[in-house]
């Protein structure tokens, strides 16, 4: 009553057979009662797991059939008048042997998959579709990274604090969509928490009891004396430890990313950027968080907005959504939040805001902005060619921001800084 099969070519040739027909099936392996049978069972178990079998169990007949000869197999059991001593009632039939084998396999200890080096295959036929989750519907997804790009002074930190305030209260988003309330963790080291950040959060209407700042890490020296050091993205384990104390956390903000990289990280090397950001992206997915990473623009020009993000393409590559904060080319007091890359939904329209009041807060415009980030940078390039005055020069501010990020972990040789700066300019 059971489907039985084996491989061609003998006990040493299991790899020459296609095992993919066993994908999704519950497999019981019955090895011959000798060393060759044990080796064959180990090979078959690995091949069945690699093929996507739902489960694999090795059932050794000799442990239950004392009359089985050395090297014997199921054929010997079925040929013997007494079933080689299997515990079966008088008058048993082959179908009873099959039922017994299934019971014995179910009662056996589950076989632990053997760890072997090699490729890891995930079969789409065994996966379940996961719906995309959103912190801000259509704009900021959960379970992955969102990049917020802009020049110093454009208003990126204002935007992140406005977002944090809305999440802390569950206030409607600027486009009128609903916002689920939750806790927020900020990694922000440029602005003074009491003098700048707290007044701005209060002005934005935040529930400050649900917004926390990860200010650093406390360590103990060999004498047990406590000391604090800045946190970096090499400390993702500590970041997750902080999140254990925030069970309702829905948003993590890293502002700006340059301040949380190790001093030796070359932001223009794709592999180094991905090595830093990949654990953060994995954390976002594991805890279903929205992680907003603030990134400055590079000093070069481009007619593609996402190419202006600081450093290597790894920043944009790992993010699932990219937003750009730019000055309105027609109104220097008006800022624009414009879509760049958007992998998980159709790109939504942009938004506009002004920075008003004291303490300052964002005032969002009601009407949408039918402009992409690419459109905006192309308009700026065209205006520059015509000699039209655009936003205020930012070269000095760019240099200050770059130096602050480069020296965040402490002093560095001037020659090393010069070499890194020149590399950013393309040599």
ABEGO torsion letter per residue (X at the ends): XBBBBBBBGEAAAAAABBAAAABGBBBBBBBBBBAAAAAAAAAAAAAAAAAGBABBBBBBAAAABAABBBGBBAAAAAABAAGGGBBBBBGBBAAAAAAAAAAAAAABBBBBBBBBBEBBBBBAAABBBBBBBBABBGABBBGBBBBBBEBBGAGAAAAAAAAAAAAAAGBBBAAGBBBBBBBBBBBBAABBAAAAAAAAAAAAGBBAAABBBBAEBBBBBAAGBBBBBBBBAAAAAAAAAAAAABAABABBBBOBAAAABBAABBAABAAAAAAAAAAAAAAAAAAGBBBBBBBBBBABBBABAAAABBEBAAAAAABABBBBBBBBAABAABBBBBBBBBAABBBBBBBBBBBBEOBBBBBBBABBBBBBAAAAAAAAAAAAAAGBBBBBBAAAAAAAAAAAAAAAAEBBBAAAAAAAAAAAAGX
